[in-house]
Amino acid sequence: MAVIPDLRGRGLGAELVRMVEVLAAERGIGRFYLLTETADDFFSKLGYAKTTREALPAGMAKSELLRHVCPVSARVMVRDLK
């Protein structure tokens, strides 16, 4: 997810994150993980905490996307939705 620079600072990104979290919680998802290279301060303000790749659930850690697309430099963050 990204908000173009001209629209940043208006709360749009935070609103998008909250909408996705509400939809996820309605579907029984209790925890969100994300990877970011540039927005850890933004996500920290929304209640996400830094964690490690080793803390990811096994199925997620083994995913092709995580292993081959997401750079090792990306920081892992987590937030409980319940």
MIMI-579773 format. One line per 8 residues: their letters; for each residue x, y, z of N, C-alpha, C. Coordinates in steps of 0.02 Angstrom, whole numbers. Atoms other than C-alpha are relative to their C-alpha. Layout:
a> X/Y/Z/X/Y/Z/X/Y/Z; ...
This chain:
mavipdlr> 43/-58/0/0/0/0/45/61/0; -37/-63/1/61/174/-37/-48/57/-16; 38/-61/15/-8/350/-43/48/46/-37; -44/-43/39/62/466/-175/19/62/42; -25/-55/-41/166/609/-103/-48/60/5; 45/-59/-1/40/745/-151/-59/-9/48; 57/13/-43/-94/661/-42/19/-20/71; -23/20/-67/12/617/110/-14/55/51
grglgael> 11/-47/-55/-20/697/279/-73/17/11; 72/-14/-6/-210/695/261/-37/-56/36; 32/55/-35/-243/532/355/-26/-55/-45; 25/50/47/-282/433/198/31/-68/12; -34/64/-12/-151/299/231/-25/-34/63; 24/28/-63/-207/275/411/-71/-26/-9; 69/22/12/-388/263/354/-2/-64/-41; -3/61/40/-345/132/223/21/-59/43
vrmvevla> -23/54/-44/-250/29/352/-57/-22/46; 55/17/-47/-395/38/476/-57/-37/-36; 54/34/37/-521/-13/342/19/-73/-13; -22/68/12/-418/-166/298/0/-40/65; 0/34/-64/-398/-208/482/-71/-19/22; 70/14/-17/-587/-197/510/-25/-59/-41; 21/56/43/-620/-312/362/32/-65/23; -35/60/-23/-489/-434/424/-30/-25/66
aergigrf> 28/19/-64/-558/-434/601/-70/-31/-8; 67/27/13/-734/-464/535/4/-71/-28; -9/67/28/-666/-619/448/40/-46/46; -31/42/-50/-585/-685/606/76/2/2; -73/-6/-1/-406/-631/573/18/41/62; -17/-32/-64/-329/-586/740/66/35/2; -66/-30/0/-154/-532/694/21/17/-71; -25/-24/65/-78/-433/552/76/5/3
ylltetad> -72/-9/9/102/-443/494/10/41/-63; -18/-36/61/182/-326/369/75/8/-4; -70/-15/12/350/-289/294/5/69/-31; -9/-67/27/412/-114/258/74/18/0; -68/-26/1/573/-31/208/2/74/19; -1/-73/-10/519/149/232/-53/27/48; 57/-27/-37/360/163/336/-7/-27/71; 8/28/-67/399/86/505/-23/53/51
dffsklgy> 25/-52/-45/371/253/594/-75/10/-9; 71/-7/15/201/270/508/-39/-57/33; 37/57/-27/147/95/558/6/-4/76; -6/-2/-74/215/115/736/-54/45/30; 52/-46/-25/95/261/758/-69/-32/-3; 65/35/6/-47/143/707/-3/-62/44; 1/56/-47/-2/16/841/39/-61/-20; -41/56/21/116/-98/746/67/2/37
akttreal> -63/7/-35/271/-162/835/50/-36/-44; -52/35/37/436/-214/759/10/-70/29; -14/69/-20/472/-400/764/52/-27/-49; -51/30/43/585/-521/672/-32/-49/-49; 24/50/48/564/-636/523/-9/-67/34; 5/63/-36/592/-780/642/-66/-6/39; 63/-1/-37/432/-729/733/-61/-12/-45; 56/11/47/325/-751/576/-25/-72/6
pagmakse> 26/68/2/208/-901/570/36/-40/-55; -39/42/45/291/-1048/481/-24/5/-73; 26/-2/68/176/-1043/330/17/65/-36; -16/-65/29/209/-859/302/75/3/-14; -73/-2/8/397/-877/326/23/-41/-60; -19/43/55/401/-1012/193/-28/23/-67; 32/-22/62/301/-914/64/52/23/-52; -44/-21/54/382/-883/-105/6/76/-2
llrhvcpv> -1/-73/0/335/-700/-95/50/27/51; -44/-24/-53/425/-674/69/72/-19/-15; -69/24/11/577/-776/20/33/29/-61; -31/-20/63/602/-709/-155/-16/71/-23; 19/-67/23/515/-541/-175/16/53/52; -12/-49/-53/527/-452/-7/74/1/18; -71/-3/-16/704/-391/24/14/-17/73; -20/17/-68/796/-452/177/3/62/44
sarvmvrd> -5/-63/-37/815/-270/227/-68/25/25; 67/-22/-22/625/-252/249/-10/-18/73; 14/11/-70/573/-235/430/-69/-33/8; 62/35/-13/437/-350/497/-35/35/58; 39/-31/-53/298/-274/600/-63/-41/11; 59/40/-17/148/-350/689/-48/41/42; 51/-32/-42/-15/-293/767/-56/-50/12; 58/42/-18/-148/-391/860/-63/42/-12
lk> 62/-35/17/-321/-345/798/-54/-9/53; 52/13/-50/-419/-416/944/18/30/66
